[in-house]
Amino acid sequence: MTIPINQGELELTDEIDNGVYDLILTLTEKTSDELPWDMEMIGTVTDAVTSLLWERLKLAVRHPAVVTYDDGTQCYCEYDYESGQASAN
């Protein structure tokens, strides 16, 4: 069984992913042809920025996701760096 994520959460996640990808292209002065979409790269940068925003500026970032573990279990995670760690429900 898959945990559902609502339309608003999907839109927020898409907006974050697109914004991070645009940031990467801008910072590296690459085009999307030169640096194709790569969710691993985008996720790594998102995690780094989210962590930095909390650690340096105490700004929390909401980034909802459904996480699937190696054993197949899932949880809904709403990234909340107010505690310094992601929270899972």
Backbone hydrogen bonds in HBPLUS format (Angstrom, degrees):
<---DONOR---> <-ACCEPTOR-->    atom                        ^
c    i                          cat <-CA-CA->   ^        H-A-AA   ^      H-
h    n   atom  resd res      DA  || num        DHA   H-A  angle D-A-AA Bond
n    s   type  num  typ     dist DA aas  dist angle  dist       angle   num
A0009-GLU N   A0006-ASN O   3.10 MM   3  5.36 118.9  2.49 102.4 116.9     1
A0010-LEU N   A0006-ASN O   2.98 MM   4  6.32 154.5  2.04 153.3 161.5     2
A0011-GLU N   A0007-GLN O   2.90 MM   4  6.12 158.5  1.94 151.8 157.5     3
A0012-LEU N   A0008-GLY O   2.99 MM   4  6.20 155.2  2.05 143.3 149.9     4
A0013-THR N   A0009-GLU O   2.98 MM   4  6.15 163.2  2.00 147.7 152.1     5
A0014-ASP N   A0010-LEU O   2.89 MM   4  6.10 161.1  1.93 150.2 155.5     6
A0015-GLU N   A0011-GLU O   2.91 MM   4  6.06 157.5  1.96 145.9 152.3     7
A0016-ILE N   A0012-LEU O   2.94 MM   4  6.19 157.9  1.99 151.2 156.8     8
A0017-ASP N   A0013-THR O   2.93 MM   4  6.15 171.1  1.93 154.4 156.8     9
A0018-ASN N   A0014-ASP O   2.87 MM   4  6.00 167.6  1.89 153.5 157.1    10
A0019-GLY N   A0015-GLU O   2.92 MM   4  5.97 157.6  1.97 143.3 150.1    11
A0020-VAL N   A0016-ILE O   2.90 MM   4  6.08 160.3  1.94 156.1 161.0    12
A0021-TYR N   A0017-ASP O   2.99 MM   4  6.16 161.0  2.02 147.8 153.3    13
A0022-ASP N   A0018-ASN O   2.93 MM   4  6.14 160.1  1.97 148.2 153.7    14
A0023-LEU N   A0019-GLY O   2.93 MM   4  6.14 151.6  2.01 142.3 150.5    15
A0024-ILE N   A0020-VAL O   2.91 MM   4  6.22 159.8  1.95 153.1 157.8    16
A0025-LEU N   A0021-TYR O   2.97 MM   4  6.28 163.7  2.00 153.4 157.4    17
A0026-THR N   A0022-ASP O   2.92 MM   4  6.11 159.3  1.96 149.1 154.9    18
A0027-LEU N   A0023-LEU O   2.83 MM   4  6.02 171.7  1.84 159.6 161.7    19
A0028-THR N   A0024-ILE O   2.99 MM   4  6.03 152.6  2.06 148.4 155.4    20
A0029-GLU N   A0025-LEU O   2.90 MM   4  5.65 113.6  2.35 134.7 149.4    21
A0030-LYS N   A0025-LEU O   3.09 MM   5  5.03 150.2  2.19 138.8 145.7    22
A0029-GLU N   A0026-THR O   3.26 MM   3  5.03 148.1  2.36  95.1 104.4    23
A0034-GLU N   A0031-THR O   3.04 MM   3  5.12 123.1  2.38  96.7 111.0    24
A0035-LEU N   A0031-THR O   2.91 MM   4  6.15 148.7  2.00 151.8 161.3    25
A0042-ILE N   A0038-ASP O   2.93 MM   4  6.21 166.7  1.94 157.7 162.1    26
A0043-GLY N   A0039-MET O   2.79 MM   4  5.77 160.5  1.83 143.2 149.0    27
A0044-THR N   A0040-GLU O   2.98 MM   4  6.13 154.7  2.05 143.9 150.7    28
A0045-VAL N   A0041-MET O   3.03 MM   4  6.30 163.0  2.06 153.3 157.2    29
A0046-THR N   A0042-ILE O   2.85 MM   4  6.02 160.6  1.89 150.7 157.0    30
A0047-ASP N   A0043-GLY O   2.91 MM   4  6.05 163.7  1.93 148.6 152.6    31
A0048-ALA N   A0044-THR O   3.05 MM   4  6.26 156.4  2.11 143.3 149.9    32
A0049-VAL N   A0045-VAL O   2.89 MM   4  6.09 166.7  1.91 157.6 160.5    33
A0050-THR N   A0046-THR O   2.87 MM   4  5.95 167.3  1.89 153.8 158.0    34
A0051-SER N   A0047-ASP O   2.98 MM   4  6.04 161.7  2.01 144.9 150.1    35
A0052-LEU N   A0048-ALA O   2.95 MM   4  6.10 161.0  1.99 146.1 151.8    36
A0053-LEU N   A0049-VAL O   2.83 MM   4  6.03 160.6  1.86 154.5 159.6    37
A0054-TRP N   A0050-THR O   3.21 MM   4  6.47 153.3  2.28 143.9 150.1    38
A0055-GLU N   A0051-SER O   2.84 MM   4  6.03 177.7  1.85 161.7 162.0    39
A0056-ARG N   A0052-LEU O   2.90 MM   4  5.70 167.4  1.92 149.8 153.6    40
A0057-LEU N   A0053-LEU O   3.09 MM   4  5.28 140.7  2.25 118.9 130.7    41
A0059-LEU N   A0053-LEU O   3.08 MM   6  5.35 179.0  2.08 124.2 124.5    42
A0058-LYS N   A0054-TRP O   2.89 MM   4  4.14 139.8  2.06 115.5 121.2    43
A0065-ALA N   A0077-CYS O   2.84 MM  12  5.32 145.5  1.96 156.2 165.3    44
A0077-CYS N   A0065-ALA O   2.75 MM  12  5.32 174.4  1.76 168.7 170.2    45
A0067-VAL N   A0075-CYS O   2.89 MM   8  5.47 162.2  1.92 167.6 166.7    46
A0075-CYS N   A0067-VAL O   3.02 MM   8  5.47 144.6  2.14 145.1 155.8    47
A0069-TYR N   A0073-THR O   2.84 MM   4  5.52 167.1  1.86 169.1 172.1    48
A0072-GLY N   A0069-TYR O   2.84 MM   3  5.32 162.1  1.87 122.0 125.9    49
A0089-ASN N   A0076-TYR O   2.78 MM  13  5.41 174.8  1.79 170.9 172.2    50
A0078-GLU N   A0087-SER O   3.19 MM   9  5.87 139.1  2.36 148.9 160.7    51
A0084-GLY N   A0081-TYR O   2.93 MM   3  4.48 147.0  2.04  90.8 101.4    52
